[in-house]
Amino acid sequence: MQVTSKTPPNTTDKFDDDDFPAYTMGRAAEMIGTTPAFLRAVGEARLIVPLRSEGGHRRYSRYQLRIAARARELVDQGTPIDAACRIIILEDQLQEAQRINEELRRPAADRNQPTGSGTGS
């Protein structure tokens, strides 16, 4: 079930939201030191899927830019882009599995307590 608010979200909340699609393709490419073509390539590889503006332009979040920057790092080291994308997906899966494993190793009483950070790490 999707919940919608009748009041517009607080604009300052968007600045803190890692998933808010705040950056145009040109700005995103500039921020991570790459080209728009590279961002299109990681999009075609389905590593990141940018949101689209009403005009159809790609918009990227800070989280997506971190993922794209990691891909660029691997490509700069000589890894083919498809392999770089697969490596990043596997790293993400490993991190999630480690988080779950750590949670399951905690005593049951501790698991019922909130972790506090809400980030999962």
Secondary structure, 3 states (H helix, E strand, C coil): CCCCCCCCCCHHHHHHCCCCCCEEHHHHHHHHCCCHHHHHHHHHCCCCCCEECCCCCEEECHHHHHHHHHHHHHHHCCCCHHHHHHHHHHHHHHHHHHHHHHHHHCCHHHHCCCCCCCCCC
